[in-house]
Amino acid sequence: MKLNTIGIGGFFRVSSALVIVGLLLEIVSLLWFSPLSFVLFAFVAASLIGLGILVYLASLVFAAVPASENRE
């Protein structure tokens, strides 16, 4: 399956889900008073948000239709 067949909407859904899950984990880690809450905040949640941003940026590159295919 090529990345172009997924479409930009699929990339947006995946990236928005990753960012939302990361933000929810950050909220949970801010309400939880434990040394493990820092690990959850700094590594897990921030990584999910960063991955969501990278998927969004990849969608701008891979889901775009090349100009040569658009002409008839």
Buried (B, 14 or more C-beta within 10 A) or exposed (E): EEEEEBEBEBBBBBBEEBBEBBBEBBEEBEEEEEEEBEEBBEEBBBEBBEBBBEBBEBBEEEBEEEEEEEEE
